[in-house]
Amino acid sequence: MKQATLRLGILLLIAGIFACNTGKKEENNTEDVETATEAPSDETSGDISLTPVESPAFEDAMLEMTAPKENEGNINAGEVSFSYNVKNYELGAQTSDASGKNLANSDKGQHIHLILNNNPYSAHYEPNFTKDLEEGHYVALSFLSRSYHESVKSYGASNVRQFTVGRETQDNERIDLSAPHMFYSRPKGSYAGKDAERILLDFYLLNTDLSAEGNKVRATINGQEFMIDKWQPYVIEGHKIEDMTVKLELLDANGELIPSPYNPVERTITLEEGNPSM
């Protein structure tokens, strides 16, 4: 009788040890799964990272566009005059932190970015200039830019308007400039040497802001996605020195594209070894 009781006790002890070991294995497997499926942060994805940029504020800077006029029509095609009043901002000066920024920097200094119909911007270092324009309807976004091509986002530092070059037609559909819009600014063109290692990502918003609970910008850089919920510039790092494709999408709180003729937008830039270009 005693031997039977002893055997039963040993069997129960073995069964208990087996059950404990099995439970530990299942618990460890669950932790491994959670770690493996953890999503990357908003600022890091794969090998490429986005780092917010801090720059001198120009809160009092003002940009007033005096020509072309708002909704002006029948402007002669060819050399179209653009004119601005600039206050509390020095065109042609180097931004105070330019030397330590390690970003592509213009040796001509601070300037105006002019974006027409969300095409690549042109940089202007004087408040008056001309551009050769074909007939058509234009939406012009202008904003002040630091010498390293980062936009000044303070109130009053930008201007948006539309005008028509050539004869007005029914095809010249005007755009609702009171609706939310996103304009692409940087990166642009080609980068070489040190300039290709740190790339500025910058865009301009109208009539909207970004937040964790509201609208966001999805940036896809060489196939890697980043969700941006704060309107500010970022530095792209960790990329290979090769052509880079950047796609920007302005999304609502539900992750849907916000209607705009400029949303989404995609650009390809060239990165190469060699000496930096100014």
N, C-alpha and C positions, 0 to 999 in steps of 0.2 A: 504494500500500500504506500509505504514511504517512498519506494523507488518510483512508483507511478506519479506521485505528487511532485517528486524532484524533476522527473522528465517533463512534466507539464509546465513547471516553472521555467525550466531552461528554454522550452519552445516559445513561451510567451515573451521571454527576454529577447530572444533572437528576432522575433517578429517586431517587437518595439523598436529595436535598433535599425532594422531594415526600413520601417516606416519613417523614422526620423531622417535617415539619409536620403530617402526618396523625396521628402518634403523640401530638404535643403537644395537638392538639384533643381527642382521645379522653381524655387524662389530665385536661385541664381540665374536660371534661363530667362525669367521674366525681366530681371534687371538688365541683362545683356540686350534684350530686344528694345527696351525703352531707350537705352543709350544709343543704339545703332540708328534708331529712327528719329532722334532728336533733330529738329529743324535748325539750320544755320541762322545766325543773327541777321538783322536787316543790313548791317554794314559789311558783312563778310560772307562770301559765297565762293567755294572752291578755292582756286589759287589767287583770284583777284579780290582786292579789298577796296572799300570806299571809306575815306576818312574825312570828317567835316573840316572845313577851312574857316579859320578865324582871321578877319582882316580889319583894318582901320575903318571905322564908321564915318560916313559922310552924311550925317542926318540932315544938314542944312543945304545940301547940294540941290540945285534946281536946274531943270532943262526945259526950256520953252521952245516949241517949234513954231516958227513964223511963216515958213513956206516949205512945201505947198500948203494952202489953206485947207481946213477941214471940209471934206466933200467937194473940193474944187474939181471942176470938170473942164473938158475941152483944152487940156494942156497940150501944147505942141509936142509931138514925139521928137526924140533926140535928146539934146542936153537940157535936163530939167534941173532947175535951181532948188537947192535945199538950204534953209537958213535957220539958225537957232540963237537963242539967248541963253548963256550959261552963267549961273551965279553960284558963288561959294564953292567953286571947283576949278582947278587949274588944268586946262588942256595942255598937253606937252610935258607935264612934270612927271617925274618918276614917283610912283606911290611909295610911301615912306618905308614899307617893309619888303619892297621888291627884291632887294639883294639877298635876303634870307629866305625867300619863299621857295626857291628851287623849282620854279615853274617857268614855262616859256614866257618871256617878257619882251615887250616892245621897247626897243631903244629910243623910240619916238615919244614914249611916255603915255600919259592918260589920254583918253580919246572918247569918241562917241561910236557906239555900235548902231548901225542902221540895218534893220531886217525888213525886207520887202517880201510879202506873201510867204513868210517863213522859209525863204531861201537863205543860204549861207550869208552871214552879215558882211558888210563892208565897214572898215574902220576909218574914222575921220578925225584928224588932229586939229582942224580948224572949224569954226562954227558956220562957215559958209563954203559951199562946194556945189558941183554939178555932177549928175549921173546920166549916162546915156540910157534912156528908157524907151522901149517899144510901146505901141498902143496897147491899152488894156487897163483893167481896174487893179488898183494897188491898195494893200493894207500896209502901212508903214509903222513899225515899232522902233522907236529910238530910245536909247538909255545911255547913261554915263557909264564908262568902263574904267577900271583901274588899269595900270600899265601892263599887268599880267592877264588882262582880258577878263577879269571877274566883274560882273555887273554890279552897279550900285542899286540896291533894292529899296532904299528909303523913299518915303512919299515925296513926290515931286521930281524925282530924278529920272523920270521916263515920260514918254509921250506916245500915244497911239492915235492914228487917224487914217482915213481912206480918201483916195482921190482917183481921178480917171485921166489917163493920158490918151489923147485922141478923142474921137467922137463918142458921145454917150449912146449906148445901145441897150436893148433889153437883156443882152448877155452880161452887162455890167452889174451883176447882182451884188448888192451891198451886204456886208456881213454885220451881224449883231455884235457890236463891240462892247455891249453891256453884259454879254454872256461870258462864262469862264473859258479862257483860252490859255494854251501853253506854247511858248516860242522857244525853239532850240537855239542855243548860243555856242557853247563849247562842249567837246573838242571840235576842231575844224582843221582841215587841210593836212599838212604833213609835219612830223616832228623827227628830229635827229639827235643822236648823242644823248647828253644829259636831259635834254628837253623831253625825250621819249620815255624817260623812267617814271616821271610823275606827271600825270595828265589831269588837267582841270575839267571837271564836269559841271556845267552851269546852264541853267535854263531860266526863262522869265515867265511869270504867271500874271494873268490879268483876271480880276474879279473873283479870285478864289484864294484860299490858303490850304495848307496841308496839315493833317493831324492824325493821330493814331486812330481816332474814331471816325474821321471824315475822309475827305479826298486824299489821294496819295498819287505818287508818280512811281511807276514800275520802270526801272532801268534794266535793260538786258544788254550786257556787254560781252561780246564773243560767246553768246549762248548762256551766260550766267546771269541769273535774275537777282535784283535787289529791290526791296520795297522801301521807298523814301516817304517819310511822313513829316518832314520838316523842310521848309523852303530855305535852302542855303546851298552854297557851293560845296563840292566834294573833290577830293583828289583820288584818282584811280591809280592803284599800284599793284604790283605782283603779276603783271601781264607779260607776255612774251613780246619781243621786239618784232612785230609783224603787223599786217593790216588789222585794224580794230574796227568792229562794227558796233555802233551804239544805237539802241532803239529806246525811245522814251514814249510812255503812255500815261496820259492823265486819266485816273480812275476815280469813280465815285465811291461812297462808303460801302457799296455792295460789290465792288471789284469790276464794275462795268465801265467801258469807255465813255467818257463825257463827250457828247457830240461837238465837233469842231472841225472845220476843214483842215486844221493843222494837227489833228490827233488821230493816229499816232504819227511819229516822225522817226526816220531812220537815216543814219549817216555812216559812211565808212571813211576812216582816216588812215594815213600811211605813217608807220613808225619804222625807223631805220637807224642803223649805226652811222657814226660820223659826227661831224661838227654840228652844234645847234644852229638852227636858223632863227633869225630875229623876227 
